Structure formats: C-alpha cells, structure tokens
C-alpha cells in the first residue's frame, strides 16, 4: 500500500483530488444535517454511523477553536 500523501503528487490532477474529496465530504455532511440523516464513515477500517445530531455537535466543536495568544513585542 502506498502511504505517500496524495497532495504531494507531481500530477496536478491527483494532487488536486484531495481538495475535491474534502469538498465532497463536507457536502455529504451538509446534506445529512439538512435531511436529518446519518452518514457512514470508515474509522480504522471499520464502518461507523454518525447521526445528523452528532454531525451538528462536531461542527459546533470545530467552530469554537481557541484563539492563539498574541504577545506584544
């Protein structure tokens, strides 16, 4: 199995596919939330069901990121 990061590929289409997959995953999460349905994802190779309510909680946690401390010079 190739474990190289696809984003470092010399092929621009292959390197760009990572961002496309990320956008697709985000769209799937958005649709699941709008339709109150679950999505199935693979975690450690095992299927895991994530409900719309769990997706909403995950999104809320991601939006509450601590701001970095900026020190005056």
Buried (B, 14 or more C-beta within 10 A) or exposed (E): EEEEEEEEBEEEEEBEBBEEEEEEEEEBBEEBBEEEEBBEEEEEEEEEEBBBEEBBEEEEEEEEEEEEEEEEE
